[in-house]
Amino acid sequence: MNYSEFRDFSASVARRRIVFYYFGYFSQNTVSAMAEAIRLQFEQAEPVASTRRKLFSCFVEMAQNITHYSAGALTPPEQRDGQVRQGSVCIGAEGEHYYLLCANPVARTDVDALRRKLEPLRSMTIDEIKRAYRETLRAEPEEGSKGAGLGFLTVARDASGPLEFEFTPHDGDTVMFYLKATI
């Protein structure tokens, strides 16, 4: 990229009202540093406290999802601590709302399971999402889960509308997974 291309990129970011963007490898340390920067940035910005909390909560869940499940990994898949996985996250503003968009490669074999988790959330009411959240809190984590299984429910609970998601072909045995939440 040359100076002219970078200037055009920077102008596009400003025009699109991108507040935060990161593409690269995610680790717990990277997520912590990004979370701190986002928290400080939104303390100085205009969103009300509840919006800031929701943005922060959704960012953490989306970043953790990348850290735990991205197929683009520098560490072995079976490594549970110190994972380093590839993905991207974007926070921007559209009208009076903010959005969070994340992307990461996933194994093609995981797509159906992700759809089964996400599709119902698109049609659930906020009360149904909260009920499912409470039930999941009390239940045993799913086999293979690296958390409590609350990530998508947390994002859906904090979003102002249905979650949007898409899977697109990527490389070989992986598919690019995109998830968007509007706050």
C-alpha positions in Angstrom: 0.0 0.0 0.0 1.4 3.4 -0.9 0.6 6.8 0.7 -2.2 7.5 -1.7 -3.9 4.2 -1.1 -3.6 4.7 2.6 -5.0 8.2 2.4 -8.0 6.7 0.4 -8.4 3.9 3.0 -8.3 6.4 5.9 -10.9 8.6 4.1 -13.2 5.6 3.5 -12.9 4.7 7.2 -13.9 8.2 8.3 -16.8 8.4 5.7 -18.1 5.1 6.9 -17.9 6.3 10.6 -15.7 3.4 11.6 -14.9 3.8 15.3 -12.6 0.8 15.7 -11.2 -1.9 13.3 -8.7 -4.7 13.8 -7.6 -7.4 11.5 -5.0 -9.9 12.6 -4.4 -12.4 15.3 -6.4 -12.4 18.5 -5.1 -13.7 21.8 -6.3 -13.0 25.4 -3.7 -10.2 25.7 -4.7 -8.6 22.4 -8.4 -8.8 23.3 -7.7 -7.2 26.7 -5.8 -4.4 25.1 -8.4 -3.7 22.5 -11.2 -3.9 25.1 -9.4 -1.3 27.3 -9.0 1.0 24.2 -12.6 0.6 23.3 -13.8 1.2 26.9 -11.7 4.4 27.1 -12.9 5.6 23.7 -16.5 5.2 24.5 -16.2 6.8 27.9 -15.1 9.9 25.9 -17.8 9.5 23.2 -21.5 10.3 23.3 -23.2 6.9 23.9 -25.2 6.6 27.0 -24.0 4.2 29.7 -26.3 1.3 28.7 -25.2 1.6 25.0 -21.5 1.6 26.1 -22.1 -1.5 28.2 -23.8 -3.3 25.4 -21.1 -2.3 22.9 -18.4 -3.4 25.3 -20.1 -6.7 26.2 -20.8 -7.6 22.5 -17.2 -6.7 21.5 -15.8 -9.0 24.2 -18.1 -11.9 23.2 -17.3 -11.6 19.5 -13.5 -11.3 20.2 -13.7 -14.3 22.5 -15.5 -16.2 19.8 -12.6 -15.5 17.4 -10.0 -16.4 20.0 -11.7 -19.7 20.8 -13.1 -20.9 17.5 -11.4 -19.3 14.5 -10.0 -21.9 12.1 -7.2 -19.5 11.3 -4.8 -20.4 14.1 -1.2 -19.9 15.0 -1.7 -22.4 17.9 -2.9 -26.0 17.7 -6.7 -26.4 17.8 -6.5 -28.6 21.0 -4.6 -25.9 22.9 -7.0 -24.4 25.4 -4.8 -21.7 27.0 -2.9 -19.0 25.1 -4.8 -19.5 21.9 -3.9 -17.2 19.0 -6.5 -17.1 16.2 -7.1 -15.0 13.1 -10.1 -12.7 12.6 -11.3 -9.2 12.4 -13.7 -6.9 14.3 -15.2 -3.6 13.3 -17.3 -1.1 15.3 -19.0 1.6 13.4 -22.0 4.0 13.5 -25.0 3.9 11.2 -27.5 6.6 11.8 -28.4 6.6 15.6 -27.1 3.1 16.1 -23.7 1.4 16.4 -22.9 -2.0 14.9 -20.3 -4.6 15.6 -19.2 -6.8 12.8 -16.7 -9.7 13.2 -15.3 -12.2 10.7 -13.2 -15.3 11.0 -12.6 -18.5 9.2 -14.4 -21.6 10.5 -14.2 -25.3 9.5 -16.8 -26.1 6.8 -17.9 -28.9 9.1 -18.9 -26.4 11.8 -21.3 -24.3 9.6 -24.4 -26.4 10.3 -23.9 -26.3 14.1 -23.4 -22.5 14.0 -26.6 -22.1 11.9 -28.5 -24.2 14.4 -27.4 -21.8 17.2 -27.9 -18.6 15.3 -31.0 -19.1 13.2 -33.4 -19.4 16.2 -32.0 -16.2 17.7 -33.2 -14.2 14.7 -36.9 -14.8 15.4 -36.8 -14.9 19.2 -38.2 -12.1 21.3 -36.0 -10.4 23.9 -37.9 -12.2 26.6 -37.3 -15.6 24.9 -33.6 -14.7 24.5 -33.3 -13.8 28.2 -35.1 -17.0 29.2 -32.7 -19.1 27.0 -29.8 -17.2 28.6 -30.9 -18.1 32.1 -31.5 -21.7 31.1 -28.0 -21.9 29.5 -26.5 -20.5 32.7 -28.0 -23.4 34.7 -27.1 -26.1 32.1 -23.9 -28.0 31.6 -21.7 -26.5 28.8 -22.0 -28.3 25.4 -19.4 -30.8 24.5 -16.5 -29.1 22.8 -17.5 -25.6 24.1 -14.7 -23.5 25.4 -17.0 -21.3 27.4 -20.4 -21.4 29.1 -22.3 -21.3 25.7 -23.6 -17.8 26.4 -21.8 -15.8 23.7 -24.4 -15.6 20.9 -27.2 -15.3 23.5 -25.3 -12.3 25.1 -24.9 -10.6 21.8 -28.5 -11.3 20.8 -29.7 -10.0 24.2 -27.8 -6.7 23.8 -28.6 -6.1 20.2 -31.4 -3.8 19.1 -32.5 -6.1 16.3 -31.9 -9.6 15.0 -28.4 -10.8 14.5 -27.2 -11.0 11.0 -24.8 -13.7 9.8 -23.3 -15.1 6.6 -21.0 -17.9 5.5 -18.9 -17.4 2.4 -16.4 -19.8 0.7 -12.9 -19.2 1.9 -9.9 -21.6 1.5 -10.2 -25.4 1.2 -11.9 -26.8 4.2 -12.8 -23.4 5.7 -15.6 -20.9 5.3 -15.6 -17.2 6.3 -18.1 -16.6 9.1 -19.5 -13.0 9.4 -21.6 -11.9 12.4 -23.2 -8.5 12.8 -25.0 -7.0 15.8 -26.7 -3.6 15.8 -26.8 -1.8 19.2 
